[in-house]
Structures are given as structure tokens and as C-alpha cells.
């Protein structure tokens, strides 16, 4: 499908052919008929992308501070790689569109195939032929409203939210500063609410259009004193409300608003403007300043936008979705007319001409609409390289699922460099990421359909690096297709998923040799190998301290069915490493957590877990998110047989025995990941077992879930280690 992408690193705006996005349970699949270019917002993004690195840094000092903190923690090289990887990821443009529903997810009600809908959301309602949008960002289009008109819905909702924040009453004097797209819609909404409206803009043509749309007075601020004009308009009283809908870095609008707004009035910032508020003016008038948060309650709340959890109507009357519905109702009733706002139309295959118009500014514009052929055939797989007959027999054909920042930095580069690997198909949830990563790493094709990779005879192994909740399902499907599997940690997020993976692996293994590997990379680090070699046989005492730093509960990692929390999502790493160093299996687990009494941090992220192993070893894991990230993250101490081994953050290893201490240093933390992948590729090519035995993978997850049970009950949990030989008994 066609989609408009913005490259943040190079500044290039492209029309790209990418696979359609993947469907999901809470999403509505929409065939786009029209989308609106939000010229102000999108031009700001394009201008930022076209700046040099220094210019980008000057424009976003908040991100510079984050980068500097990361340099202190992870080093310059690793930070540079992370920043460059994020900058290379293309940004989808667009957030206001309309079209026809093609399909709905199983958790969606109220919509069906064939419905005409308006859709919203950056990253969802893109300038693309097909979009999959969360159900709370979709609204039915009433009869009498065209797709082109409905494509204005999101932008109009932004204007409506600004008006709602002001709460003007009949007869109030309201000034609108900036008569661009949002400003002209704001004028009409205020007029519909019975307000007297004065509009300000530098462009005489926009002022004239505002007067046509119902503005009582228009002021061309480049030709007339706006302060004097507002005094006349308000009979010397000043504006009751000033809504700033301009988009500029200048501090001028906020300074002007202070001058023209009456004492104890309100200033509402809807557009992105300079916010250096002149205290003296605002203090003496005791002005109230409000900043409008996009298009209504629910914005930036993952539980509402992604999770589909609506706010109760009786308590939150207006939400993003209900604002969208209100805008469409105003259109059909004639109170909001967006047709005069459309100055240009371009079919999607000529979209770059629209962006040239915006960038060059050779002619005036207001509303720029992209149109789409809703009957154009779409293909689920986009070939990146010319098709070849088959993967060479001596190479491992790899299908890769998920290409986020971690995969792009720590997995795909190693596979790309491995001469024993042929990168066949790449699967991601969004087509734009699939195409960009497929081009970058040299995949033969990209898609958003996992089945296309599973059905590909050239794919011998499937590598899975998606969100935690999907790991088990994708692993089971790949095993059932007869593929080797490498899946990032955690292998599963629940006991039920663990049983499903065990059953699928045993069934697959009964048919042919197949490998299942999990991305537990710490045991492969060079210093860990040296540590294990230095430790004598026999029971060991292990103390593992992890200083993770604050991890807010608002992230998806803490959703039980999505991320499983840090206990499931990350602590599996440390339990696996203790299994490896001891060579034993956990048989008893006891866990205790802090009582923080805080909403933003999870008690179970701050835990001490004691493990007893079947050979007599014991291990203690102390995991904390209430420390300071500036301190080293990991420290592992192992005692046994007259030897002490201390590993500090995988950067320094000390082995003490016989009264002498040997020290080793290493800064390349990615060597363990590289070694794990190399050994996995070798094992899969020879049809051998994976580098980590399957029973160890299962036992590690059993210990994780036992820790969760222990936290809930306050009692130790006894375990019976899983042994692979059991599946061969019959």
C-alpha cells in the first residue's frame, strides 16, 4: 500500500510502498478514502527533520538531556547506536482521516465492515491506504457528511477541545489568534455557541475567509494595531477569552494575549507557540492560562487509546471519541462547514506535490486533502529484493518477527553479518517499519502477516522479537509449522502459555529435530564463561543485585497479560544465569517485596527472591527500581569451594582464590548477544538442540511463576524440575 513517511535523520519525505498494518483484537481496519494534511503540525515535523544534528539538538533540549544521561550510564558508542537507530526509523505522517471499515477485531463492538468512519491518532490514522485504528479513535460518519469533510474530524476535535477548556457563555467576547486550519474551525465553533468572535492573523486572505465563516470582526495584525482593535470590539473591556491557535516558536502570541485579555480572563493555548509568559502582565490581571491537550480526555492515556477502556459517560462527558462524534454532528447540522477550507486536493500517488507546496510556500493554502482509490488492490507481502529460487542449502533461512529498537540494535546486525544466514522475510505490525528494516538489513521481502513467513519453504527458523504477550502464540505457531524458533525473553507470560509451549515443542520434536531458543543472553557473555570456568564443582552461594531504576506502572510492561511486570519480563534473565552457574535446577522459591504504597511504582518490582537448587546451591536475587540509575545496574557475587567470583555490570570480573585476586575488564556488552546468536544459528543449521536445553528454559520460567505465587501467598513454593527425558518415556 502507499504511505507517506518522514525520515527524521535525512529530512526526506517519501511516498513508500509498504505492507498493510496487522490487525489486532482492539483495532478497526479502515480502507482510507480521504486524509487531511495538518499543515502546521506536519510542517514543524518536516522542518525539524531537515535540520542538522546541531539544529535538532537545539530544537529539542529535553531529548539532549536524556541522551547525556544515557552516555553516562551506557557509554558513548552504545548511546550513539541507540540514537541513530531511532532517527533512522521513519515517522508516519498524518492523524486525521476517513474511510470504510474493512474488518473489526474480536474485542470491538459498535462497528462493522462497510461502515463509513472518521479515524484519529498519530501513528494510527496515517496518510496510508489502509489503517488499523484503536476502537476509541473511530467515529461513525452520519449521512450527509462526505469522506472529505469527515477527514477534518480530528483537527476539528482539537479546536473543539480548546473551546471546551474555555467554556465560553452566550455573548462572551472571544479573540482567536491565528486563522489557520484550527483557528478557522474554532471561529465557527464559537459562533455556534453564541459568542462574539474577533479573529487575528497576518494573512489578509485568511482573515477574509474567517469573516465569510461567521467571524464578527477580523484584524490583519500586520496592517492594524490588534490591541486597539480588541479594545473597540470589546467596548474597552478586553477579551473574556483569548484562544491561541497559531503555530509558531515566537513568544509574540502569548505576549499579545496578555495585553488583550481582560482582568481575570482566560488564555487558552491550542497551537504550539512560545510559552515564555510575561509575568508582570499576567500577574497584574490575574490571568488564567490553560494549555489544551490535543483532541480531548483520553489523549496520551494508553488504557484509553490502545487498551480500548472508555471513560464512564456520566463522569467524563467528553472524550476524544465523543468530541469526534460531536464534530460530525455539527457538520451534518450545518453549524460547522469545512468545505470552504479545502484549497487543494491531491491523489495519494501525488502526495509529495502537496508537501512541496507546504515546504516552498509558493501559493497560499489552508486545507490540503489527500484522496485515495478505495478499490486499488492491496498485497500483504512486499518484495524488497528480486525473488530467488531457493535459499542456498548451506545457509539458514530466517524469518524475523518484530523489528523494534532492541531487535534493530542487538539482533538483526549480528544475523546480517553471519554468512551462514539468509534473511528471507521480515514481519512487523506496521508496514512502514517492515519496509524500512527490510531495506536496511537486506531481507528478501517484508509483510505484516506472520503466516506468509510460516508458509515459506525457504524459512528454516523464525526469530521472534515482539511484545511479551505474543511470544507464546507466535512460538507455538512456528513450531507447528516445523520451524526452529528463537524467541526473545520472556518465553511466556503465564503458566498457561508455558504449558502450551511445552506441548507444542514436544509435539514438534516427535516429528523431526527442532530447536527452541530463548534470548537469555547473559550466560553467553565472555566474562560469565570465565566465571563459570573458575568456579569449582559443588554447591554455591549466589548473590545477585540488580539496580534497575524507576519503571513507571503506566508502561505496557506492567500489564499482566501484556508484559507480565518486571518479575516475568526481566528477572527471568537473572534466574537463568544462576541456573547456568550452579548447573542445578530450582526446587524451592521464596519471595518478598517492598510495601511502597505508591501508584507509580510496583511493589513486585522491588523484590528479594531466594532460590534453593536441587544440588544444594542457593541464590538470592535482589531487584530494585527505587535506586538511582546512575549507579551500576548489575552485580553478581558467587561463593564456593574456596573461590569468590564477582561480576560488576559485565564490565569487570574479579576471581579470588588462594589469597590472590585476578581481574579482567571488558566494555563490549554486546559480545554475549553475538555469541548466543552464533551458537543458535550453528545449532539450527545442524538440526541439533538449542544452546540452552529446553528443560532449563522451562525450569527458569517455573521459578519465575513460583516467585509470583510466593509473593501472593507469603509462603515458599516447592517445585518439581521439568526433565526433557520424560517425553521419551513412551
C-alpha positions in Angstrom: 0.0 0.0 0.0 1.0 3.7 -0.4 2.1 5.5 2.8 3.7 8.9 3.5 6.9 8.6 5.6 9.2 11.2 7.1 12.8 10.3 7.6 14.0 12.2 10.8 17.6 11.6 10.1 17.8 12.7 6.4 14.8 15.0 6.4 13.4 13.3 3.3 9.6 13.0 2.9 8.8 9.8 0.9 5.8 8.1 -0.7 6.6 4.4 0.1 5.1 1.1 -0.8 4.7 -0.9 2.4 2.7 -3.9 3.6 -0.7 -3.1 5.2 -0.7 -2.9 9.0 -1.5 -6.0 11.0 -5.0 -6.5 12.5 -5.3 -6.7 16.3 -8.1 -7.5 18.8 -9.0 -3.9 19.7 -8.4 -2.4 16.3 -10.7 -1.4 13.4 -9.3 -1.9 9.9 -10.1 1.0 7.6 -9.7 1.5 3.9 -8.8 5.2 3.7 -10.9 7.4 1.4 -9.5 10.8 2.4 -7.0 12.2 4.8 -6.2 15.8 5.8 -2.7 17.2 5.9 -2.4 19.2 9.2 -0.1 21.7 7.5 1.1 23.4 10.7 1.9 20.3 12.7 3.4 18.4 9.8 5.5 21.3 8.6 7.0 21.5 12.1 8.0 17.9 11.9 9.4 18.3 8.4 11.4 21.4 9.4 12.8 19.6 12.4 13.8 16.6 10.3 15.6 18.8 7.8 17.8 20.4 10.5 21.3 19.4 11.1 22.1 17.3 14.2 23.1 20.5 15.9 19.8 22.1 14.9 17.8 19.1 16.0 19.6 19.3 19.4 18.8 23.0 19.7 15.2 22.4 18.9 14.8 19.5 21.5 17.0 20.3 24.5 14.8 17.9 26.6 16.0 15.0 24.4 19.6 16.1 24.6 19.5 15.9 28.4 18.2 12.3 28.1 21.0 11.4 25.7 23.6 12.8 28.0 22.3 10.8 30.9 22.4 7.7 28.7 26.0 8.4 27.8 26.9 8.4 31.5 25.2 5.1 32.0 25.9 3.1 28.9 28.8 4.8 27.2 29.2 7.0 24.1 29.2 4.2 21.5 26.1 2.4 22.7 24.2 5.6 23.1 25.2 6.8 19.6 24.0 3.5 18.2 20.6 3.9 20.0 20.1 7.4 18.9 21.0 6.7 15.3 18.7 3.7 15.2 15.8 5.8 16.5 16.5 8.5 14.0 16.6 6.1 11.1 13.1 4.8 11.9 10.7 6.5 9.6 7.9 8.6 11.1 4.4 8.2 9.7 2.7 11.4 8.8 -1.0 12.2 9.3 -3.5 11.8 12.1 -6.9 12.8 10.6 -8.6 10.7 8.0 -11.8 8.9 7.0 -12.7 5.8 5.1 -14.6 2.5 5.1 -14.3 -0.3 7.7 -12.9 -3.5 6.2 -12.8 -5.6 9.4 -13.0 -5.3 13.2 -11.1 -7.0 15.9 -12.7 -9.5 18.2 -12.8 -7.0 21.1 -14.6 -4.3 19.0 -18.3 -3.6 19.2 -20.3 -0.8 17.6 -18.6 -1.0 14.2 -18.9 -3.5 11.3 -17.5 -4.0 7.8 -18.9 -1.4 5.4 -19.3 1.4 7.9 -18.2 4.9 7.0 -15.9 6.2 9.7 -13.7 9.1 10.7 -10.4 8.0 12.3 -7.9 9.8 14.5 -4.5 9.4 16.1 -0.8 10.0 15.2 0.6 6.6 14.2 -2.8 5.2 13.5 -4.8 7.5 11.2 -1.9 7.9 8.8 -1.7 9.1 5.3 -1.9 5.5 4.1 -4.3 3.4 2.0 -5.1 1.1 5.0 -5.0 2.0 8.7 -5.8 -0.1 11.7 -7.1 2.2 14.5 -8.0 1.6 18.1 -11.7 1.5 18.6 -11.8 4.6 20.8 -10.4 6.7 18.0 -13.1 5.8 15.5 -16.5 7.6 14.9 -19.3 6.8 12.6 -19.9 9.3 9.8 -23.5 10.4 9.6 -25.4 10.5 6.3 -24.9 13.8 4.6 -21.2 14.2 5.5 -18.7 13.3 2.8 -15.4 11.5 3.3 -13.5 14.7 2.5 -15.5 16.6 5.2 -15.0 13.8 7.7 -11.3 13.8 7.1 -11.3 17.1 9.1 -12.7 15.4 12.2 -9.6 15.1 14.2 -8.3 18.6 13.5 -11.8 19.9 14.3 -11.8 18.0 17.6 -8.5 19.8 18.6 -10.3 23.1 18.0 -13.4 21.8 20.0 -11.2 20.8 22.9 -9.8 24.3 23.1 -13.2 25.8 23.2 -14.3 23.3 25.9 -11.4 24.3 28.1 -12.5 28.0 27.8 -16.2 27.2 28.5 -17.4 30.5 27.0 -21.0 31.6 27.5 -23.5 33.2 25.2 -22.4 36.7 24.3 -18.8 36.4 25.5 -16.1 38.2 23.6 -13.6 35.8 22.3 -10.4 36.5 20.4 -8.9 33.8 18.1 -5.2 34.4 17.4 -4.1 32.6 14.3 -6.6 31.8 11.5 -5.0 28.7 10.1 -6.9 25.4 9.8 -7.7 25.0 13.5 -8.3 28.8 14.0 -10.9 28.9 11.3 -12.7 25.9 12.7 -12.5 27.4 16.2 -14.2 30.6 14.8 -17.2 28.5 13.6 -17.5 26.6 16.9 -17.5 29.7 18.9 -20.1 31.3 16.6 -22.3 28.2 17.0 -22.1 28.7 20.8 -23.4 32.3 20.6 -20.1 34.1 21.2 -18.9 37.3 19.6 -15.7 36.4 17.8 -12.7 38.5 16.7 -10.0 36.8 14.6 -6.4 37.9 14.2 -3.9 36.8 11.5 -1.1 38.2 9.5 -2.6 36.9 6.2 -5.5 39.1 4.8 -6.9 36.2 2.8 -7.3 34.1 6.0 -8.9 37.0 7.7 -11.3 37.4 4.8 -12.2 33.7 4.9 -12.8 33.9 8.6 -15.3 36.7 8.1 -17.1 34.5 5.5 -17.3 31.8 8.0 -19.0 33.9 10.6 -16.4 36.0 12.4 -17.8 39.3 13.7 -14.6 41.2 13.3 -11.3 40.4 11.5 -8.0 42.0 12.1 -4.9 41.8 9.8 -2.4 42.2 12.5 0.4 43.2 10.0 -1.7 46.2 9.0 -3.7 47.2 12.1 -3.0 47.5 15.8 -4.6 44.4 17.3 -4.7 45.9 20.8 -6.7 48.9 19.7 -9.0 46.6 17.5 -9.8 44.4 20.5 -10.5 47.5 22.7 -13.0 48.7 20.1 -14.6 45.2 19.7 -15.0 44.7 23.5 -16.0 48.3 24.3 -12.8 48.8 26.2 -13.3 45.8 28.5 -10.8 43.3 26.9 -11.5 39.8 25.7 -13.1 37.3 28.0 -11.2 34.5 26.4 -8.2 34.5 24.1 -7.6 31.3 22.2 -4.2 31.0 20.6 -4.4 28.7 17.6 -1.3 29.9 15.8 1.7 27.6 15.3 5.0 29.5 15.9 8.1 29.4 18.0 7.6 33.1 18.6 6.6 34.3 22.1 4.5 37.0 20.4 1.1 35.4 20.6 1.4 34.7 24.4 2.5 38.3 25.0 -0.3 39.7 22.9 -2.8 37.6 24.7 -1.8 39.1 28.0 -2.4 42.6 26.6 -5.8 42.0 25.0 -7.4 39.7 27.6 -9.4 41.4 30.4 -8.6 41.1 34.1 -9.3 37.6 35.4 -9.9 36.4 31.9 -8.5 33.2 30.3 -5.8 32.5 27.8 -6.0 29.0 26.1 -3.0 27.8 24.1 -4.2 25.4 21.5 -1.4 25.7 19.0 2.3 25.1 19.6 3.6 28.6 20.5 6.3 30.1 22.6 5.3 29.9 26.3 7.6 32.4 28.0 4.8 34.1 29.9 5.4 37.7 30.8 4.8 37.6 34.5 4.1 41.3 35.1 1.1 41.5 32.7 -0.3 38.1 33.7 0.2 38.8 37.4 -1.5 42.2 37.4 -4.5 40.9 35.5 -4.5 37.5 37.4 -5.0 35.7 34.1 -5.7 32.0 33.9 -3.6 30.1 31.4 -4.7 26.7 30.1 -2.9 24.5 27.6 -5.2 22.3 25.5 -4.1 18.7 25.3 -4.9 17.8 21.7 -8.4 16.4 21.0 -9.8 15.6 24.4 -9.7 13.4 27.5 -8.1 10.1 26.7 -5.2 11.6 24.8 -1.9 10.1 25.8 -3.6 7.5 28.1 -2.6 4.1 26.8 -5.5 2.4 28.6 -8.0 4.5 26.6 -6.3 4.8 23.3 -4.6 1.4 23.0 -6.4 -0.6 25.6 -9.9 0.5 24.5 -11.1 1.3 28.0 -13.7 4.1 27.7 -14.3 6.6 30.5 -17.7 6.4 32.1 -20.1 8.8 30.3 -21.7 10.0 33.5 -18.3 11.2 34.9 -16.4 12.1 31.7 -18.9 13.6 29.4 -16.4 14.5 26.6 -13.6 12.2 25.4 -11.6 12.0 22.2 -14.2 9.8 20.6 -17.2 11.8 21.9 -15.5 15.0 20.6 -15.2 13.4 17.2 -18.8 12.4 17.3 -19.8 16.0 18.3 -17.8 17.5 15.4 -19.5 15.2 12.9 -22.9 16.1 14.3 -22.1 19.8 13.9 -21.2 19.2 10.3 -24.4 17.4 9.5 -26.5 20.1 11.2 -24.7 22.8 9.3 -23.0 24.6 12.2 -19.5 23.6 11.0 -18.7 24.0 7.3 -15.2 22.7 6.4 -15.8 22.7 2.6 -14.5 26.3 2.2 -11.3 25.3 4.0 -10.2 22.9 1.3 -7.8 24.8 -1.0 -6.0 21.8 -2.6 -6.6 18.2 -3.3 -4.0 15.6 -4.4 -4.4 11.8 -5.0 -2.2 9.8 -2.7 0.2 8.9 -5.5 0.9 12.7 -6.0 1.2 13.4 -2.3 4.8 14.6 -2.5 3.5 17.6 -4.6 1.4 18.6 -1.6 4.4 18.6 0.7 6.4 20.6 -1.9 3.5 23.2 -1.7 3.8 23.3 2.0 7.6 23.5 2.1 8.1 26.0 -0.7 5.1 28.2 0.2 4.8 29.4 -3.4 1.0 29.7 -3.1 -1.4 30.2 -0.2 -3.2 27.1 1.2 -5.4 26.2 4.2 -6.8 22.7 4.0 -4.9 20.1 1.9 -6.8 16.8 1.3 -5.3 13.6 0.0 -7.7 11.3 -1.8 -7.5 7.5 -2.3 -8.7 4.8 -4.7 -10.6 2.5 -2.2 -10.7 -0.2 -4.9 -7.0 -0.4 -5.6 -5.8 -4.0 -5.0 -3.5 -4.5 -1.9 -0.9 -7.2 -1.4 0.1 -8.5 2.0 3.8 -9.1 1.0 6.1 -6.5 -0.4 9.2 -7.9 -2.1 12.4 -5.9 -1.3 14.9 -8.0 -3.4 14.3 -9.9 -6.6 12.8 -13.4 -5.9 15.3 -16.2 -5.9 14.6 -19.8 -6.5 15.5 -21.2 -3.0 17.7 -20.4 -0.1 21.2 -21.9 -0.5 21.3 -25.3 1.2 24.3 -24.3 3.4 22.5 -21.2 4.8 19.9 -21.0 7.4 16.8 -19.3 6.0 15.5 -16.9 8.7 12.1 -15.3 9.1 12.1 -12.4 11.6 9.1 -11.2 13.5 9.2 -7.8 15.2 11.8 -5.1 14.5 11.7 -2.6 17.3 14.7 -0.8 18.7 16.2 -3.7 20.6 16.0 -6.1 17.6 17.4 -3.5 15.3 20.4 -2.8 17.6 21.2 -6.2 19.1 19.8 -9.0 17.0 19.5 -8.1 13.3 23.0 -6.6 12.9 24.5 -9.9 14.0 22.3 -12.0 11.8 23.0 -9.7 8.9 26.8 -10.2 9.3 26.5 -14.0 9.6 27.4 -15.7 6.3 25.5 -18.8 7.3 22.2 -16.9 7.4 19.9 -15.9 4.6 17.4 -13.2 5.7 14.2 -14.2 4.0 11.0 -12.5 5.4 10.5 -9.7 7.9 7.2 -9.4 9.8 6.2 -6.3 11.8 2.9 -4.9 13.0 3.3 -1.8 10.9 4.2 -1.9 7.2 6.4 1.2 7.4 8.7 -0.3 9.9 8.8 -3.6 8.0 9.8 -1.9 4.8 12.5 0.3 6.4 14.1 -2.5 8.3 13.8 -4.9 5.4 15.7 -2.4 3.2 18.3 -1.7 5.9 19.1 -5.3 6.8 18.6 -7.0 3.4 15.6 -9.1 3.8 14.1 -10.6 0.6 10.6 -9.4 1.5 8.5 -7.8 4.2 5.0 -8.3 5.4 2.6 -7.8 8.4 1.3 -11.3 8.0 3.1 -14.0 10.1 1.5 -16.8 8.1 3.4 -15.7 5.0 6.7 -16.5 6.7 5.4 -19.7 8.2 4.3 -20.9 4.8 7.6 -20.0 3.2 9.7 -23.2 2.4 12.8 -21.1 2.4 12.4 -20.2 6.1 14.1 -22.7 8.3 14.0 -20.7 11.6 11.7 -18.0 12.9 13.2 -15.3 15.2 10.6 -13.6 17.4 11.2 -10.2 19.0 7.7 -8.8 19.6 5.9 -7.7 22.7 6.0 -10.2 25.5 2.3 -11.3 25.3 2.7 -12.5 21.7 5.8 -14.7 22.3 3.9 -17.9 23.2 1.4 -17.7 20.4 4.0 -17.0 17.7 6.3 -19.7 19.1 3.5 -22.3 19.1 2.6 -21.4 15.5 6.1 -21.5 14.3 6.7 -24.9 16.0 3.6 -26.3 14.5 4.9 -25.1 11.1 8.0 -27.2 11.6 10.4 -24.2 12.1 13.2 -23.8 14.6 12.4 -20.9 16.9 14.4 -18.2 18.6 12.2 -16.1 20.9 13.2 -13.1 22.9 12.7 -13.3 26.7 10.4 -13.9 28.4 9.4 -17.1 26.6 5.9 -16.8 28.1 4.0 -14.5 30.5 1.7 -17.1 32.2 1.7 -20.7 33.4 -1.0 -21.5 30.8 1.3 -20.2 28.0 4.2 -22.2 29.4 2.1 -25.4 29.2 1.1 -24.6 25.6 4.7 -24.0 24.5 5.8 -27.3 26.2 3.1 -29.2 24.4 3.9 -27.6 21.1 7.7 -28.3 21.4 7.2 -31.9 22.4 4.8 -32.5 19.5 7.2 -30.8 17.1 10.2 -32.8 18.4 8.3 -36.0 18.0 8.1 -35.3 14.2 11.6 -34.0 13.5 14.6 -32.5 15.2 13.7 -28.9 16.0 15.4 -26.3 18.2 13.7 -23.8 20.6 15.9 -21.0 21.9 15.2 -18.0 24.2 17.1 -14.8 24.2 18.6 -15.2 27.7 21.9 -13.8 26.7 23.7 -13.2 29.9 25.1 -16.8 30.2 26.8 -16.3 26.9 28.8 -13.2 27.9 32.6 -13.8 27.8 33.1 -12.9 31.5 30.4 -15.3 32.5 32.2 -18.1 30.7 35.4 -17.2 32.5 33.5 -17.0 35.8 32.0 -20.5 35.4 35.3 -22.0 34.4 36.9 -20.5 37.5 34.3 -21.8 39.9 34.9 -25.3 41.3 32.3 -28.0 41.3 29.9 -28.2 44.3 27.2 -26.1 46.0 27.4 -22.4 45.5 26.1 -19.3 47.2 25.0 -16.7 44.7 24.0 -13.1 45.5 22.6 -11.1 42.5 21.8 -7.4 42.9 20.0 -5.5 40.2 19.6 -1.7 40.3 17.1 -1.2 37.5 15.9 2.3 38.2 12.4 3.6 38.3 10.0 1.8 35.9 6.5 3.5 35.9 3.5 1.3 36.3 1.9 3.2 33.4 4.0 1.3 30.8 2.7 -1.8 29.0 5.4 -3.8 30.7 3.2 -3.8 33.9 0.0 -5.0 32.2 -0.3 -8.6 33.4 -1.4 -10.1 30.1 0.9 -7.8 28.0 4.3 -7.5 29.7 3.9 -9.5 32.9 5.7 -7.0 35.0 9.5 -6.9 35.6 9.3 -10.2 37.6 8.3 -12.0 34.4 9.8 -9.7 31.8 13.3 -9.3 33.1 14.0 -11.3 36.3 14.0 -14.5 34.2 17.4 -13.3 33.0 18.9 -13.5 36.4 17.3 -16.7 37.5 18.6 -18.3 34.2 22.1 -17.1 34.9 22.1 -18.6 38.4 20.9 -21.9 36.9 23.7 -21.8 34.5 26.5 -21.0 37.0 25.3 -23.6 39.5 24.4 -26.3 36.9 21.4 -27.1 39.0 17.6 -26.7 38.9 15.4 -24.6 41.3 13.3 -26.7 43.7 12.1 -24.1 46.2 11.4 -20.4 45.8 10.5 -17.7 48.4 9.9 -14.1 47.6 9.2 -10.9 49.5 8.5 -7.4 48.1 8.7 -3.8 49.4 5.5 -2.1 50.5 5.9 1.2 48.7 2.3 2.5 48.9 2.8 4.3 45.6 0.7 4.3 42.4 3.6 5.0 40.0 5.9 2.1 41.2 5.1 -1.5 41.6 5.8 -3.3 44.8 6.6 -6.6 43.0 9.3 -4.7 41.0 11.2 -4.3 44.3 11.7 -7.9 45.5 14.1 -10.3 47.1 13.8 -13.8 45.8 15.6 -16.8 47.5 16.1 -19.9 45.4 17.1 -23.3 46.5 18.6 -25.6 43.9 18.5 -29.4 43.6 22.3 -29.7 44.1 22.4 -27.7 47.3 23.2 -24.3 45.9 21.3 -21.2 47.0 20.8 -17.9 45.2 19.4 -14.6 46.3 18.1 -12.1 43.7 17.6 -8.5 45.0 15.9 -6.5 42.3 15.1 -2.8 42.8 13.5 0.1 40.9 13.8 2.6 43.7 17.5 3.3 43.4 19.4 5.7 41.2 20.1 4.6 37.6 23.4 6.5 37.7 24.7 3.6 39.8 25.8 0.3 38.1 22.9 -1.9 37.2 24.1 -5.5 38.0 26.5 -7.1 40.5 26.8 -10.8 40.9 28.8 -12.5 43.6 29.3 -16.3 43.7 31.0 -18.1 46.6 32.0 -21.8 46.7 34.9 -24.2 47.0 37.3 -21.6 48.4 36.6 -19.2 45.5 34.9 -15.9 45.2 33.8 -14.6 41.8 32.4 -11.0 41.5 31.0 -9.7 38.2 30.3 -6.0 38.0 27.9 -4.9 35.3 29.6 -7.2 32.8 32.4 -4.7 32.7 34.7 -6.1 35.4 35.3 -9.6 36.7 37.3 -10.5 39.9 38.3 -14.0 40.8 39.8 -14.5 44.2 41.2 -17.8 45.4 44.3 -18.9 47.3 44.7 -15.4 48.6 45.2 -13.8 45.1 42.7 -11.8 43.0 42.7 -11.9 39.2 40.9 -9.0 37.5 39.5 -8.8 33.9 37.9 -5.9 32.2 35.6 -5.7 29.1 33.5 -2.9 27.8 31.7 -4.7 24.9 28.4 -5.8 26.4 27.1 -7.0 23.1 29.5 -9.9 22.8 27.2 -12.2 24.8 24.4 -11.5 22.4 26.6 -12.1 19.4 27.8 -15.4 20.8 24.3 -16.6 21.6 23.1 -15.9 18.1 26.1 -17.5 16.5 25.6 -20.7 18.6 21.9 -20.7 17.9 22.5 -20.4 14.1 25.0 -23.2 14.2 22.6 -25.5 16.2 19.7 -24.8 13.9 21.7 -25.4 10.8 22.9 -28.8 12.0 19.4 -29.7 13.3 20.8 -30.0 16.8 19.5 -29.0 20.2 19.5 -25.3 21.0 22.4 -23.9 23.1 20.2 -23.7 26.2 18.5 -27.0 26.9 14.7 -26.8 26.8 14.3 -28.2 30.3 16.4 -25.3 31.7 14.2 -22.8 29.8 11.1 -24.3 31.4 12.6 -24.6 34.8 13.6 -20.9 34.8 10.0 -19.8 33.9 8.7 -22.2 36.6 10.8 -20.4 39.2 9.6 -17.0 38.0 5.9 -18.1 38.4 6.7 -19.7 41.7 8.1 -16.3 42.9 4.9 -14.7 41.8 2.9 -17.3 43.8 5.1 -16.8 46.8 4.6 -13.0 46.7 0.8 -13.6 46.7 0.7 -16.2 49.5 3.7 -15.1 51.6 4.9 -18.7 51.7 7.7 -20.7 49.9 6.7 -22.6 46.8 8.1 -26.1 46.2 8.9 -27.1 42.6 9.5 -30.3 40.7 12.0 -29.7 38.0 10.9 -30.5 34.5 13.1 -33.0 32.7 13.2 -33.4 28.9 13.7 -37.2 29.1 10.1 -37.5 30.3 8.9 -37.0 26.7 10.8 -40.1 25.6 9.5 -42.5 28.2 6.9 -44.0 25.9 
